[in-house]
């Protein structure tokens, strides 16, 4: 009879383990998704996305270009860049960090892309 009284507690712990495993599985999926996206994002892909944000031809968006010289680099572009890094890299980039960037290569480095 001791065993039958332990069943409710055992079932409670088993349910807790199953719930924890589901959380771990979701976390692992999120990490793998992030690593996969980062591994697939090349500098050219980054520049292409940035050219869309800046509404400029891709040929004009080069790593050495100074942000202050780019016509499309403004507060809306900063907000779009923050959304882009959040969506593709799972990073929340502080506005101060973006404001300290001088070139497109700096933005790429902030995102984790080697320029």
Backbone as JSON Lines, residues from 0, in Angstrom:
{"i":0,"aa":"X","n":[0.8,-1.2,0.0],"ca":[0.0,0.0,0.0],"c":[0.85,1.27,0.0]}
{"i":1,"aa":"X","n":[2.09,1.16,0.38],"ca":[2.97,2.33,0.38],"c":[3.17,2.83,-1.04]}
{"i":2,"aa":"X","n":[3.28,1.91,-1.99],"ca":[3.47,2.27,-3.39],"c":[2.3,3.06,-3.94]}
{"i":3,"aa":"X","n":[1.09,2.67,-3.64],"ca":[-0.07,3.37,-4.19],"c":[-0.18,4.79,-3.66]}
{"i":4,"aa":"X","n":[0.28,5.04,-2.46],"ca":[0.22,6.4,-1.94],"c":[1.31,7.28,-2.55]}
{"i":5,"aa":"X","n":[2.34,6.69,-3.13],"ca":[3.43,7.45,-3.74],"c":[3.13,7.82,-5.19]}
{"i":6,"aa":"X","n":[2.15,7.16,-5.8],"ca":[1.85,7.41,-7.22],"c":[1.49,8.87,-7.53]}
{"i":7,"aa":"X","n":[0.64,9.52,-6.77],"ca":[0.32,10.91,-7.1],"c":[1.56,11.82,-7.1]}
{"i":8,"aa":"X","n":[2.42,11.63,-6.13],"ca":[3.65,12.44,-6.07],"c":[4.55,12.12,-7.25]}
{"i":9,"aa":"X","n":[4.67,10.84,-7.58],"ca":[5.49,10.42,-8.71],"c":[4.96,11.0,-10.01]}
{"i":10,"aa":"X","n":[3.65,10.95,-10.2],"ca":[3.06,11.52,-11.41],"c":[3.28,13.03,-11.47]}
{"i":11,"aa":"X","n":[3.18,13.7,-10.33],"ca":[3.43,15.13,-10.27],"c":[4.86,15.44,-10.74]}
{"i":12,"aa":"X","n":[5.84,14.71,-10.24],"ca":[7.23,14.94,-10.62],"c":[7.48,14.59,-12.08]}
{"i":13,"aa":"X","n":[6.86,13.54,-12.58],"ca":[7.01,13.18,-13.99],"c":[6.45,14.27,-14.9]}
{"i":14,"aa":"X","n":[5.31,14.83,-14.54],"ca":[4.73,15.94,-15.33],"c":[5.67,17.15,-15.31]}
{"i":15,"aa":"X","n":[6.26,17.42,-14.15],"ca":[7.19,18.55,-14.04],"c":[8.42,18.31,-14.92]}
{"i":16,"aa":"X","n":[8.91,17.09,-14.97],"ca":[10.06,16.75,-15.82],"c":[9.71,16.92,-17.28]}
{"i":17,"aa":"X","n":[8.53,16.49,-17.68],"ca":[8.1,16.63,-19.07],"c":[7.98,18.1,-19.45]}
{"i":18,"aa":"X","n":[7.43,18.92,-18.55],"ca":[7.32,20.36,-18.83],"c":[8.71,20.99,-18.94]}
{"i":19,"aa":"X","n":[9.61,20.62,-18.05],"ca":[10.97,21.16,-18.1],"c":[11.67,20.75,-19.39]}
{"i":20,"aa":"X","n":[11.47,19.51,-19.81],"ca":[12.08,19.04,-21.06],"c":[11.56,19.84,-22.25]}
{"i":21,"aa":"X","n":[10.28,20.19,-22.23],"ca":[9.71,20.99,-23.32],"c":[10.35,22.37,-23.36]}
{"i":22,"aa":"X","n":[10.58,22.96,-22.19],"ca":[11.24,24.28,-22.13],"c":[12.68,24.19,-22.66]}
{"i":23,"aa":"X","n":[13.38,23.16,-22.26],"ca":[14.75,22.96,-22.72],"c":[14.77,22.78,-24.24]}
{"i":24,"aa":"X","n":[13.85,22.0,-24.75],"ca":[13.78,21.74,-26.2],"c":[13.53,23.05,-26.96]}
{"i":25,"aa":"X","n":[12.63,23.9,-26.45],"ca":[12.38,25.19,-27.08],"c":[13.61,26.08,-27.03]}
{"i":26,"aa":"X","n":[14.32,26.06,-25.9],"ca":[15.54,26.85,-25.76],"c":[16.63,26.39,-26.72]}
{"i":27,"aa":"X","n":[16.79,25.09,-26.84],"ca":[17.79,24.54,-27.76],"c":[17.42,24.91,-29.19]}
{"i":28,"aa":"X","n":[16.15,24.83,-29.53],"ca":[15.7,25.22,-30.88],"c":[16.03,26.68,-31.16]}
{"i":29,"aa":"X","n":[15.78,27.55,-30.19],"ca":[16.07,28.98,-30.37],"c":[17.56,29.21,-30.56]}
{"i":30,"aa":"X","n":[18.39,28.52,-29.8],"ca":[19.84,28.66,-29.94],"c":[20.3,28.17,-31.3]}
{"i":31,"aa":"X","n":[19.8,27.02,-31.72],"ca":[20.19,26.49,-33.03],"c":[19.74,27.4,-34.16]}
{"i":32,"aa":"X","n":[18.56,27.97,-34.03],"ca":[18.06,28.9,-35.04],"c":[18.98,30.12,-35.14]}
{"i":33,"aa":"X","n":[19.39,30.65,-33.99],"ca":[20.28,31.8,-33.96],"c":[21.63,31.46,-34.6]}
{"i":34,"aa":"X","n":[22.22,30.34,-34.22],"ca":[23.53,29.94,-34.76],"c":[23.42,29.69,-36.26]}
{"i":35,"aa":"X","n":[22.35,29.06,-36.69],"ca":[22.15,28.78,-38.1],"c":[22.05,30.07,-38.9]}
{"i":36,"aa":"X","n":[21.27,31.04,-38.42],"ca":[21.14,32.32,-39.12],"c":[22.45,33.07,-39.17]}
{"i":37,"aa":"X","n":[23.18,33.07,-38.05],"ca":[24.45,33.78,-38.01],"c":[25.45,33.14,-38.96]}
{"i":38,"aa":"X","n":[25.46,31.81,-39.02],"ca":[26.39,31.12,-39.9],"c":[26.06,31.38,-41.36]}
{"i":39,"aa":"X","n":[24.78,31.56,-41.68],"ca":[24.38,31.77,-43.07],"c":[24.5,33.22,-43.52]}
{"i":40,"aa":"X","n":[24.55,34.16,-42.6],"ca":[24.58,35.57,-42.95],"c":[26.01,35.96,-43.33]}
{"i":41,"aa":"X","n":[26.2,36.26,-44.6],"ca":[27.51,36.72,-45.06],"c":[27.53,38.25,-45.02]}
{"i":42,"aa":"X","n":[28.69,38.81,-45.24],"ca":[28.81,40.26,-45.28],"c":[27.95,40.81,-46.42]}
{"i":43,"aa":"X","n":[27.94,40.13,-47.56],"ca":[27.14,40.58,-48.7],"c":[25.65,40.57,-48.36]}
{"i":44,"aa":"X","n":[25.2,39.54,-47.65],"ca":[23.8,39.48,-47.23],"c":[23.48,40.64,-46.29]}
{"i":45,"aa":"X","n":[24.4,40.9,-45.37],"ca":[24.22,41.99,-44.42],"c":[24.12,43.32,-45.17]}
{"i":46,"aa":"X","n":[25.03,43.54,-46.12],"ca":[25.02,44.79,-46.89],"c":[23.74,44.92,-47.71]}
{"i":47,"aa":"X","n":[23.26,43.81,-48.23],"ca":[22.01,43.82,-49.0],"c":[20.83,44.24,-48.12]}
{"i":48,"aa":"X","n":[20.75,43.67,-46.92],"ca":[19.68,44.05,-45.99],"c":[19.82,45.52,-45.58]}
{"i":49,"aa":"X","n":[21.05,45.95,-45.36],"ca":[21.26,47.34,-44.97],"c":[20.89,48.3,-46.1]}
{"i":50,"aa":"X","n":[21.15,47.89,-47.33],"ca":[20.77,48.76,-48.46],"c":[19.25,48.92,-48.53]}
{"i":51,"aa":"X","n":[18.51,47.88,-48.17],"ca":[17.05,47.99,-48.12],"c":[16.62,48.94,-47.0]}
{"i":52,"aa":"X","n":[17.28,48.83,-45.85],"ca":[16.96,49.71,-44.73],"c":[17.21,51.16,-45.11]}
{"i":53,"aa":"X","n":[18.34,51.4,-45.79],"ca":[18.73,52.76,-46.16],"c":[18.03,53.25,-47.42]}
{"i":54,"aa":"X","n":[17.35,52.34,-48.1],"ca":[16.69,52.67,-49.37],"c":[17.71,53.25,-50.36]}
{"i":55,"aa":"X","n":[18.81,52.52,-50.48],"ca":[19.9,52.93,-51.36],"c":[20.29,51.75,-52.24]}
{"i":56,"aa":"X","n":[20.9,52.02,-53.39],"ca":[21.41,50.91,-54.21],"c":[22.48,50.13,-53.45]}
{"i":57,"aa":"X","n":[22.48,48.83,-53.63],"ca":[23.42,47.96,-52.91],"c":[24.87,48.33,-53.23]}
{"i":58,"aa":"X","n":[25.13,48.82,-54.43],"ca":[26.5,49.2,-54.81],"c":[27.03,50.35,-53.98]}
{"i":59,"aa":"X","n":[26.15,51.18,-53.44],"ca":[26.58,52.33,-52.64],"c":[26.79,51.98,-51.17]}
{"i":60,"aa":"X","n":[26.39,50.79,-50.78],"ca":[26.5,50.38,-49.37],"c":[27.71,49.47,-49.25]}
{"i":61,"aa":"X","n":[28.81,50.05,-48.84],"ca":[30.08,49.33,-48.71],"c":[30.59,49.44,-47.27]}
{"i":62,"aa":"X","n":[31.37,48.45,-46.82],"ca":[31.81,48.43,-45.42],"c":[32.53,49.71,-44.98]}
{"i":63,"aa":"X","n":[33.3,50.32,-45.86],"ca":[34.07,51.5,-45.47],"c":[33.29,52.8,-45.5]}
{"i":64,"aa":"X","n":[32.05,52.75,-45.97],"ca":[31.26,53.98,-46.08],"c":[30.97,54.56,-44.7]}
{"i":65,"aa":"X","n":[31.15,55.87,-44.58],"ca":[30.86,56.55,-43.32],"c":[29.35,56.78,-43.2]}
{"i":66,"aa":"X","n":[28.81,56.43,-42.06],"ca":[27.37,56.56,-41.83],"c":[26.91,58.01,-41.96]}
{"i":67,"aa":"X","n":[27.73,58.94,-41.5],"ca":[27.36,60.36,-41.56],"c":[27.21,60.85,-43.0]}
{"i":68,"aa":"X","n":[27.87,60.18,-43.94],"ca":[27.81,60.58,-45.35],"c":[26.64,59.94,-46.1]}
{"i":69,"aa":"X","n":[25.98,58.98,-45.48],"ca":[24.88,58.27,-46.15],"c":[23.58,59.03,-45.99]}
{"i":70,"aa":"X","n":[22.96,59.32,-47.1],"ca":[21.72,60.1,-47.09],"c":[20.6,59.39,-46.33]}
{"i":71,"aa":"X","n":[20.56,58.07,-46.43],"ca":[19.47,57.32,-45.8],"c":[19.68,57.01,-44.33]}
{"i":72,"aa":"X","n":[20.85,57.34,-43.77],"ca":[21.12,57.01,-42.37],"c":[20.52,58.09,-41.47]}
{"i":73,"aa":"X","n":[19.42,57.75,-40.83],"ca":[18.71,58.67,-39.95],"c":[18.08,57.88,-38.8]}
{"i":74,"aa":"X","n":[17.25,58.51,-38.01],"ca":[16.67,57.83,-36.85],"c":[15.78,56.66,-37.25]}
{"i":75,"aa":"X","n":[15.07,56.8,-38.36],"ca":[14.22,55.68,-38.83],"c":[15.09,54.5,-39.26]}
{"i":76,"aa":"X","n":[16.22,54.79,-39.89],"ca":[17.14,53.72,-40.29],"c":[17.69,53.02,-39.05]}
{"i":77,"aa":"X","n":[17.96,53.79,-37.99],"ca":[18.45,53.19,-36.74],"c":[17.41,52.24,-36.16]}
{"i":78,"aa":"X","n":[16.16,52.67,-36.14],"ca":[15.09,51.82,-35.61],"c":[14.95,50.56,-36.46]}
{"i":79,"aa":"X","n":[15.03,50.72,-37.77],"ca":[14.95,49.57,-38.67],"c":[16.14,48.64,-38.46]}
{"i":80,"aa":"X","n":[17.31,49.2,-38.22],"ca":[18.5,48.39,-37.95],"c":[18.33,47.6,-36.66]}
{"i":81,"aa":"X","n":[17.77,48.24,-35.64],"ca":[17.52,47.54,-34.37],"c":[16.57,46.37,-34.59]}
{"i":82,"aa":"X","n":[15.51,46.6,-35.36],"ca":[14.55,45.52,-35.66],"c":[15.22,44.41,-36.46]}
{"i":83,"aa":"X","n":[16.07,44.79,-37.41],"ca":[16.79,43.81,-38.23],"c":[17.69,42.93,-37.37]}
{"i":84,"aa":"X","n":[18.49,43.54,-36.47],"ca":[19.39,42.74,-35.64],"c":[18.61,41.86,-34.66]}
{"i":85,"aa":"X","n":[17.47,42.36,-34.21],"ca":[16.64,41.55,-33.31],"c":[16.06,40.35,-34.05]}
{"i":86,"aa":"X","n":[15.55,40.58,-35.26],"ca":[14.92,39.51,-36.03],"c":[15.93,38.46,-36.49]}
{"i":87,"aa":"X","n":[17.05,38.91,-37.05],"ca":[17.99,37.97,-37.65],"c":[19.01,37.4,-36.68]}
{"i":88,"aa":"X","n":[19.39,38.16,-35.67],"ca":[20.45,37.71,-34.78],"c":[19.99,37.49,-33.35]}
{"i":89,"aa":"X","n":[18.74,37.86,-33.07],"ca":[18.23,37.69,-31.71],"c":[18.93,38.61,-30.71]}
{"i":90,"aa":"X","n":[19.46,39.72,-31.21],"ca":[20.17,40.68,-30.35],"c":[19.37,41.96,-30.23]}
{"i":91,"aa":"X","n":[19.38,42.52,-29.05],"ca":[18.84,43.86,-28.87],"c":[20.04,44.8,-28.79]}
{"i":92,"aa":"X","n":[20.19,45.6,-29.83],"ca":[21.34,46.5,-29.91],"c":[20.94,47.85,-29.32]}
{"i":93,"aa":"X","n":[21.68,48.32,-28.32],"ca":[21.36,49.62,-27.73],"c":[21.6,50.77,-28.71]}
{"i":94,"aa":"X","n":[20.78,51.78,-28.64],"ca":[20.9,52.94,-29.53],"c":[22.26,53.59,-29.35]}
{"i":95,"aa":"X","n":[22.76,53.64,-28.13],"ca":[24.09,54.25,-27.88],"c":[25.18,53.51,-28.64]}
{"i":96,"aa":"X","n":[25.07,52.19,-28.71],"ca":[26.08,51.41,-29.43],"c":[26.01,51.73,-30.93]}
{"i":97,"aa":"X","n":[24.8,51.88,-31.46],"ca":[24.64,52.23,-32.87],"c":[25.16,53.64,-33.11]}
{"i":98,"aa":"X","n":[24.85,54.55,-32.21],"ca":[25.28,55.94,-32.37],"c":[26.8,56.07,-32.35]}
{"i":99,"aa":"X","n":[27.48,55.15,-31.7],"ca":[28.94,55.2,-31.64],"c":[29.59,54.63,-32.91]}
{"i":100,"aa":"X","n":[28.82,53.98,-33.76],"ca":[29.36,53.43,-35.0],"c":[29.65,54.55,-35.99]}
{"i":101,"aa":"X","n":[30.79,54.46,-36.65],"ca":[31.19,55.46,-37.62],"c":[30.98,54.98,-39.06]}
{"i":102,"aa":"X","n":[31.15,53.68,-39.28],"ca":[31.07,53.12,-40.64],"c":[30.1,51.95,-40.68]}
{"i":103,"aa":"X","n":[29.82,51.51,-41.89],"ca":[28.98,50.32,-42.07],"c":[29.69,49.1,-41.49]}
{"i":104,"aa":"X","n":[31.01,49.05,-41.59],"ca":[31.76,47.94,-41.0],"c":[31.55,47.88,-39.49]}
{"i":105,"aa":"X","n":[31.43,49.04,-38.86],"ca":[31.14,49.08,-37.41],"c":[29.77,48.47,-37.11]}
{"i":106,"aa":"X","n":[28.78,48.77,-37.96],"ca":[27.45,48.19,-37.78],"c":[27.49,46.68,-37.96]}
{"i":107,"aa":"X","n":[28.26,46.23,-38.95],"ca":[28.39,44.79,-39.19],"c":[29.02,44.12,-37.98]}
{"i":108,"aa":"X","n":[30.08,44.71,-37.44],"ca":[30.74,44.15,-36.25],"c":[29.79,44.12,-35.06]}
{"i":109,"aa":"X","n":[28.96,45.14,-34.93],"ca":[27.98,45.19,-33.85],"c":[26.98,44.04,-33.97]}
{"i":110,"aa":"X","n":[26.71,43.64,-35.2],"ca":[25.78,42.53,-35.45],"c":[26.45,41.16,-35.35]}
{"i":111,"aa":"X","n":[27.77,41.15,-35.3],"ca":[28.49,39.88,-35.22],"c":[28.99,39.4,-36.57]}
{"i":112,"aa":"X","n":[28.98,40.27,-37.57],"ca":[29.45,39.94,-38.92],"c":[30.85,40.51,-39.08]}
{"i":113,"aa":"X","n":[31.77,39.68,-39.57],"ca":[33.12,40.17,-39.84],"c":[33.15,40.94,-41.15]}
{"i":114,"aa":"X","n":[33.63,42.17,-41.09],"ca":[33.67,43.0,-42.31],"c":[35.07,43.06,-42.86]}
